[in-house]
Amino acid sequence: MYSKELNAINKSNRYRKRELEDKDLIDFASNDYLGFSSNKKLLEKTFEVVSSYVSHAPKSSQLVNGYHPIHQKFENYLTNINGFENAIVAGSGFLANIALIEALPRKKDLLILDEQYHASGVLASKLVDAKVKYFRHNDMENLEEILLNSDFQRAIVAVEGIYSMSGDLVDRRVFDICDRFNALLIVDEAHSVGVVGKNLLGVFDLFGIKPKKNHIKMGTLGKALGSYGAYILSSSHIGEYLQNRAKSLIYATAPSLLDIELANQGFLYMHKNTEEISEQIYLRKEITKKYFGYDMSGLIFPLEIQSSKDVLEMQKKLQKQGFSVGAIRPPTVEIAMLRIIPRINIEKKVYEKICRFLSEVKN
Ligand SMILES: Cc1ncc(COP(=O)(O)O)c(C=O)c1O
């Protein structure tokens, strides 16, 4: 029924396939930045906590009777460490973006997204009645120009803390611009939490920005925290609105208790080991700089390869060397690239090895 579409995908080297992870390969592909996904102590502690409750499943929506003390405890922890008034857990980052982007912009409002904003936000933007515009990636002049030249009741701007594919850091000026235009600012911190900031809490932490009423932070648990799920931090007012209007929070089973507790344990571990983790991140940045002259903002090293065919070949070559890396192709990115994640639980010398190999085969 869809052969024509599949053939076209195949022809352009954009065919995707799920494959079980090859455990013989060293994982430079996943977003498990801090290696928490294999930390059994975190898992054991989680099991212990969740087992102490009568019910270990959320059972229903947070808005029915699925809101559990484990959710609430985690939300309180998040508001405390991040300095926001309100937190709401969500089933995933995808669902959290759908919640935010579908619910916040109303008729007569203007939604402005960075052109590299995550696919979940782009999808949600197609569901809104508001006007939707995109600004050039991380181009603050372009964002300002759009805000200056548009009529709107409310403006909502959406950016990522560290962009998931290009790996670059959001321009700090976005905070000032949003303040000046009284715009709501959504910062998707999927790839910055656990990786940047004095306390490893992401870009608010990195830039020393005290959350204001117009700030919204979305964090995910499936990356540095080694779990699954997400959270939305905001003012109490925005939190109250989302709880009453965001469909993916209302009409979905509450997040898994095991996943939320696992992320909670991940945060506690991160808090205890901030210095050591930060040092390990710094060392991976130094290696990337040494071999490629590239300054990583977080722990994403994007290496452009030009064609989709070449990037797949390069990925195969790396597999033969024992390394797993992401080969990202259009339409996910404009130019095909290897996405290399120097996870800090992989020894530095192994990261040096892949860098040496890449610098040799690429030249
Ligand atoms: C920037 C960004 N936002 C949101 C998501 C979605 O998060 P999740 O995987 O938790 O659904 C992802 C990752 O897939 C992402 O990279």
Ligand as a Chemical Component Dictionary entry (heavy atoms), coordinates in Angstrom:
data_LIG
# 
_chem_comp.id                   LIG 
_chem_comp.type                 NON-POLYMER 
_chem_comp.pdbx_formal_charge   0 
_chem_comp.three_letter_code    LIG 
# 
loop_
_chem_comp_atom.comp_id 
_chem_comp_atom.atom_id 
_chem_comp_atom.alt_atom_id 
_chem_comp_atom.type_symbol 
_chem_comp_atom.charge 
_chem_comp_atom.model_Cartn_x 
_chem_comp_atom.model_Cartn_y 
_chem_comp_atom.model_Cartn_z 
_chem_comp_atom.pdbx_ordinal 
LIG C1 C1 C 0 15.468 18.393 21.813 1  
LIG C2 C2 C 0 14.552 17.258 22.106 2  
LIG N1 N1 N 0 13.331 17.511 22.604 3  
LIG C3 C3 C 0 12.479 16.523 22.878 4  
LIG C4 C4 C 0 12.806 15.218 22.657 5  
LIG C5 C5 C 0 11.817 14.142 22.972 6  
LIG O1 O1 O 0 12.078 13.625 24.215 7  
LIG P1 P1 P 0 11.697 12.103 24.581 8  
LIG O2 O2 O 0 12.693 11.257 23.884 9  
LIG O3 O3 O 0 11.764 12.068 26.057 10 
LIG O4 O4 O 0 10.332 11.875 24.063 11 
LIG C6 C6 C 0 14.073 14.903 22.172 12 
LIG C7 C7 C 0 14.557 13.516 21.971 13 
LIG O5 O5 O 0 14.189 12.652 21.424 14 
LIG C8 C8 C 0 14.969 15.946 21.859 15 
LIG O6 O6 O 0 16.159 15.690 21.333 16 
# 
loop_
_chem_comp_bond.comp_id 
_chem_comp_bond.atom_id_1 
_chem_comp_bond.atom_id_2 
_chem_comp_bond.value_order 
_chem_comp_bond.pdbx_ordinal 
LIG C1 C2 SING 1  
LIG C2 N1 SING 2  
LIG C2 C8 DOUB 3  
LIG N1 C3 DOUB 4  
LIG C3 C4 SING 5  
LIG C4 C5 SING 6  
LIG C4 C6 DOUB 7  
LIG C5 O1 SING 8  
LIG O1 P1 SING 9  
LIG P1 O2 DOUB 10 
LIG P1 O3 SING 11 
LIG P1 O4 SING 12 
LIG C6 C7 SING 13 
LIG C6 C8 SING 14 
LIG C7 O5 DOUB 15 
LIG C8 O6 SING 16 
# 
